[in-house]
Amino acid sequence: MHKLVAVSIICVLCTLGWSARGLAEALSAPRGELRIVDKEPRNWVWMALQVFEHLAEVDKDGALVPRLATGWRWLDERTLDVILRQGVTFQNDEVFDAEIVKLNWEENTHFQQPHLAGMILNFQPGARLEILNPSTVRFHFPEPDGGALAKLSIMHIANRQFYREQGWGEKNW
């Protein structure tokens, strides 16, 4: 019985990080960047929800609210201007601007089905993005798209380093 108790205490101490440093010594915070090891698609979805930012999001009441965008304005039923938040940088100090939004738009729209949930979340072929200035982008849709803002709320925004090193979509899974 005493051996069982002793082994149990040792296991608990090892699990809690017992070492020469002592139990009360604080561990340093993790540093560095996220590295993807398991590229299983369901893991990507979970990671994307936890890591990437979006132009907009749905709040607890179901309303679309700005995130990386500060606002938007429909010019007509096929043209949407989005104003981007200024002063935002990625973890590698890369600046968030209209060029990054365009890169993410192109990466997210060139796949036939970038969303595991289905084609309904895709923009129609012929939809395009125009950069008006570093803080404003204009989306042109080939036909009215009442779900455009909801689709933009799930379009993941990543930096150039992410696309160089990891990439997005099924070709990278």
N, C-alpha and C positions, 0 to 999 in steps of 0.2 A: 504494500500500500504506500509506504514512504517513497519507494522508487517512482510510482505513478505520479505522486504529488510533485516530486522533484523534477521529473521530466515535463510535467505540465507547466510548472513555473518557468523552466528554461525555454519552452516553446513560446510562452506568452512574452517573455523578455526579448526573445529573438524577433518575434512578430512585431513588437513595438519599437524595435530598433536599438536594443541594448548593445552598447559598444563601449569602447574606451572613452568616448566623449561623455557618456553618462546620459541618463534618461531626460534630464531637464534642459539639456542644451538644445537650442533651437536649430532646426535644419535650415539651410539657405533655400530661398525660393528657386524654383526651376528657371533656367535662363535659356535663351536661344529661340529657335523657330520650330514650328510644327513640321514634323517629317512623317509622311504617310508610309506606313509599312504594309498594312493589310488593305489592298485596293478592292475588296469585295464591295459591290454596289450599295448594299444596305448600310455599310459602314460609312461610305461617302455621303449618303443622305444625312445620317446622324451628325457627321463631322461638319457638313455644310451648314446645318441648322445652328450649330454651336459656334462656328468660326467666322463665317462670312457675314458681311453687312449687306444691306439692300437699300435701294433708293427710297422705298416706302415700306411700311409694315401695317398689319391689321392690329388695332388695339383691342383691349378686352371687351369693348362694346361693338366690335365688328366694323369700325370706321377705319379707312385708310389714313395713315398719318405719315408725315415725312420722317426719314431717317438720314440717309446721305443726301437726299434732296431736301431743300427747304420749302419747296412748293412747286406747283405746276399750274398750267393754264391751257385749256383747250382753245385753239384758235378757230377751229371748225371741227366737224365730226371725224376728220381724218388726220388732224395735225395737233400734236401735243408738245408744248414747251415745258421743260423741266429745269428748274433752277437748282444748282448743286451747292451743297454746303462748302464753305471756304474754311481753310485752316485745318483740314483733316489730313493726316498722314498715316501710312501703313506702318506696321511694326519695323520695317526696314528703312524707314524715313522717306519712302517714296510718296510724293504728293498726290492726293486724290484730285482729279480734275476731269474735264470733258474727254480728254484723250483716253483716260482709263475707262470711262464709261463706254466709249466707242469700242475699245478693245474687248471689253466684257460682252457688249452687245454682239459683236462679230463672233466671238467664241461661243456664245450661247445660242446664236441663231443659225449657224451654218450646219448643225446636225439635223438630220431629218426628224429625230425625236430625242431632244436633249433631256426631257423630263420623264422619269420613270412612271409618273402618274398618268401620262398619256398626251396625245396630240393636242388636246383642247388647251393645254397650257402654252402651246407654241404660238408665235406670231405668224401671221399669214405670209406666204412667199411674196416678196416685193416690198415688205416693210423695211424701212431704212432709217438710219440715224444721221442727222446733220449736226455738226458742231457750229454753234453760233459764236461762241467765245469760250474761254477757259471755264466759265461757270454756268454755261447754258447749253443744253442740247435740245434739238427738235426731232421728234419722232414723226415720220410720215407713214401712214398706214394706207394700203391699197383700197381698203373698204372700212366703214365704221367698225370699231372694235370696243365695245362696252367693257370688256375685261382687260383692256390694256394696262391700266394702273395696277390691277391685281397681278397681272403677269410680271410687271416690273417689280412688284413687291417680293417675288420669288426668284428674280434674276440675281444670282450671286455676284458680288463685286470682289474681285481679287486684283492683286498688283501684277506687274509685268514679270517679276521673279517667279510667281506661282505658275504662270503659263510657260515660262522657260523651263522650269524644273519639273513640274507635275503635269500641267495641262488639264483640260476638262473634257468630260464626255466619255462615251463608251470606248473610244480608241485608246484611252489612257487607263482604263480599268483592267 
